[in-house]
Amino acid sequence: MANRITPAASWPFETLVAVLLKQFKRPLAAQGLDLTDAAAQAIARDVTARRDPGEMAQAVVTALAAGIAESETVLARWGLSFRESLATGMDAVPGWNSTAEFLEIANEKANAEIRIGAGAALLAALGDLRYTRCLFDLIEHDPEEVEAVIARRVLLFISGVDGETPDWLEQARAWVQTARAE
């Protein structure tokens, strides 16, 4: 597990954002957005420097939000919110009778969770806080998972909270609530 977390925990923030953007190339393309590696790197650089990442980033925000909404719809087919899905094993998910159906549904569920979690992290890094609740859900579900490590890094970056303080999560939550109220 430690080897799995190490890259996400130790990469420079710019690298983390660029990698996440590149991982979303196909889902973004499905939303009609062609994101080149150079554009992903430029957005990551601007985000890290806390500069306005420009029009391409706004198009990414729109596409990511649409992708997250689609993934929430996938989970809703089984009566699950994102938070509930994280805590629900496949044995409790209805709709499968055969191994093939089980694998298909398990894949759909896992992909939806990944797209929501990673998409929420990217949205927050890009300044859109509407899905930050998902970042907190990831951390509260299992703080050692890669997606939770990414969520933590993004929350610490956007809030400026010191991750070494024992109550960093509460401070980040308070920062998000204040930022969303503005």
C-alpha positions as CSV (number, residue, x, y, z in Angstrom):
1,M,0.0,0.0,0.0
2,A,2.8,2.5,0.9
3,N,4.2,2.1,-2.6
4,R,0.8,2.9,-4.1
5,I,0.4,6.1,-2.1
6,T,4.0,7.4,-2.4
7,P,3.7,9.1,-5.8
8,A,0.4,10.9,-5.1
9,A,1.7,11.9,-1.6
10,S,5.1,13.2,-2.8
11,W,4.8,14.6,-6.3
12,P,5.0,18.3,-6.6
13,F,1.4,19.7,-6.7
14,E,1.8,20.8,-10.3
15,T,2.7,17.2,-11.3
16,L,-0.2,15.9,-9.4
17,V,-2.7,18.2,-11.2
18,A,-1.1,17.5,-14.6
19,V,-1.3,13.8,-14.1
20,L,-5.0,14.0,-13.0
21,L,-5.8,16.1,-16.0
22,K,-4.1,13.7,-18.3
23,Q,-6.0,10.8,-16.8
24,F,-9.2,12.6,-17.6
25,K,-8.4,13.1,-21.3
26,R,-10.8,10.4,-22.5
27,P,-13.7,11.4,-20.3
28,L,-13.2,15.0,-21.2
29,A,-13.1,14.0,-24.9
30,A,-16.5,12.3,-24.4
31,Q,-17.7,15.7,-23.2
32,G,-16.4,17.3,-26.4
33,L,-13.2,18.7,-25.0
34,D,-9.8,17.8,-26.5
35,L,-7.2,18.5,-23.8
36,T,-3.6,18.2,-25.0
37,D,-0.8,17.3,-22.7
38,A,0.7,20.8,-23.2
39,A,-2.7,22.4,-22.2
40,A,-2.9,20.1,-19.1
41,Q,0.6,21.1,-18.1
42,A,-0.1,24.8,-18.6
43,I,-3.3,24.5,-16.5
44,A,-1.4,22.7,-13.8
45,R,1.3,25.3,-13.8
46,D,-1.2,28.2,-13.5
47,V,-3.1,26.4,-10.8
48,T,0.0,25.8,-8.8
49,A,1.1,29.5,-9.2
50,R,-2.4,30.5,-8.2
51,R,-2.9,32.3,-11.5
52,D,-6.1,32.3,-13.5
53,P,-5.7,29.2,-15.7
54,G,-7.8,30.7,-18.5
55,E,-10.6,29.6,-20.8
56,M,-9.4,26.0,-21.4
57,A,-9.6,25.4,-17.6
58,Q,-13.1,26.8,-17.6
59,A,-14.1,24.3,-20.3
60,V,-12.4,21.6,-18.2
61,V,-14.5,22.6,-15.2
62,T,-17.7,22.4,-17.2
63,A,-16.8,19.0,-18.6
64,L,-15.7,17.6,-15.3
65,A,-18.9,18.8,-13.6
66,A,-21.0,17.1,-16.3
67,G,-18.9,13.9,-15.9
68,I,-19.4,13.9,-12.2
69,A,-23.1,14.4,-12.6
70,E,-23.2,11.4,-15.0
71,S,-21.3,9.3,-12.5
72,E,-23.7,10.2,-9.7
73,T,-26.5,9.1,-11.9
74,V,-24.8,5.7,-12.4
75,L,-24.6,5.3,-8.6
76,A,-28.2,6.5,-8.2
77,R,-29.3,3.5,-10.3
78,W,-28.4,1.4,-7.2
79,G,-29.9,3.9,-4.8
80,L,-26.4,5.1,-3.7
81,S,-24.9,8.5,-3.1
82,F,-21.1,8.8,-3.5
83,R,-20.6,8.5,0.3
84,E,-22.9,5.4,0.4
85,S,-21.2,3.8,-2.6
86,L,-17.8,4.1,-0.9
87,A,-19.1,2.2,2.1
88,T,-21.1,-0.4,0.1
89,G,-19.6,-3.7,-1.0
90,M,-20.6,-5.4,-4.2
91,D,-22.6,-8.0,-2.2
92,A,-25.1,-5.3,-1.3
93,V,-25.4,-3.9,-4.8
94,P,-28.5,-5.2,-6.6
95,G,-28.9,-6.1,-10.3
96,W,-26.5,-9.0,-10.9
97,N,-27.1,-12.7,-11.1
98,S,-24.1,-14.0,-12.9
99,T,-20.4,-13.5,-12.7
100,A,-20.4,-11.4,-15.9
101,E,-23.1,-9.1,-14.5
102,F,-21.3,-8.8,-11.2
103,L,-18.0,-7.8,-13.0
104,E,-19.8,-5.3,-15.2
105,I,-21.6,-3.6,-12.3
106,A,-18.5,-3.7,-10.2
107,N,-16.6,-2.0,-13.0
108,E,-19.3,0.6,-13.4
109,K,-19.4,1.3,-9.7
110,A,-15.6,1.6,-9.3
111,N,-15.3,3.9,-12.4
112,A,-18.1,6.1,-11.1
113,E,-16.4,6.4,-7.7
114,I,-13.0,7.2,-9.3
115,R,-14.4,9.8,-11.6
116,I,-16.3,11.5,-8.9
117,G,-13.4,11.5,-6.4
118,A,-10.7,12.5,-8.9
119,G,-13.0,14.9,-10.7
120,A,-13.9,16.6,-7.4
121,A,-10.2,17.0,-6.6
122,L,-9.6,18.6,-10.0
123,L,-12.6,20.9,-9.7
124,A,-11.4,22.1,-6.3
125,A,-7.9,22.6,-7.6
126,L,-9.4,24.7,-10.4
127,G,-11.3,26.8,-7.9
128,D,-14.7,25.1,-8.2
129,L,-15.8,23.9,-4.7
130,R,-19.2,22.5,-5.5
131,Y,-18.0,18.8,-5.0
132,T,-15.7,19.3,-2.0
133,R,-18.0,17.2,0.1
134,C,-16.7,14.2,-2.0
135,L,-13.2,15.0,-0.9
136,F,-14.2,14.9,2.7
137,D,-16.1,11.6,2.1
138,L,-13.0,10.0,0.6
139,I,-10.8,11.0,3.5
140,E,-13.4,9.9,6.1
141,H,-13.9,6.6,4.3
142,D,-10.3,5.5,4.2
143,P,-7.5,8.2,4.5
144,E,-4.9,5.7,3.3
145,E,-6.5,5.2,-0.2
146,V,-4.8,7.0,-3.1
147,E,-7.9,9.0,-3.9
148,A,-8.1,10.2,-0.2
149,V,-4.4,11.2,-0.3
150,I,-5.1,13.2,-3.4
151,A,-8.2,14.7,-1.8
152,R,-6.1,15.7,1.2
153,R,-3.4,17.3,-0.9
154,V,-5.9,19.3,-2.8
155,L,-7.8,20.5,0.3
156,L,-4.5,21.5,2.0
157,F,-3.4,23.4,-1.2
158,I,-6.6,25.3,-1.7
159,S,-7.1,26.1,2.0
160,G,-3.5,26.8,3.0
161,V,-4.0,24.7,6.1
162,D,-1.0,23.1,7.6
163,G,-1.4,19.3,7.2
164,E,0.8,18.7,10.2
165,T,-1.8,20.2,12.6
166,P,-4.0,17.6,14.3
167,D,-7.2,19.3,13.3
168,W,-6.3,20.0,9.7
169,L,-9.4,18.3,8.4
170,E,-11.7,20.5,10.5
171,Q,-9.8,23.6,9.5
172,A,-10.0,22.7,5.8
173,R,-13.8,22.0,6.2
174,A,-14.2,25.4,7.9
175,W,-12.2,27.1,5.1
176,V,-14.4,25.4,2.4
177,Q,-17.6,26.4,4.2
178,T,-16.4,30.0,4.4
179,A,-15.1,30.1,0.8
180,R,-18.4,28.6,-0.5
181,A,-20.4,31.2,1.4
182,E,-18.6,34.1,-0.2
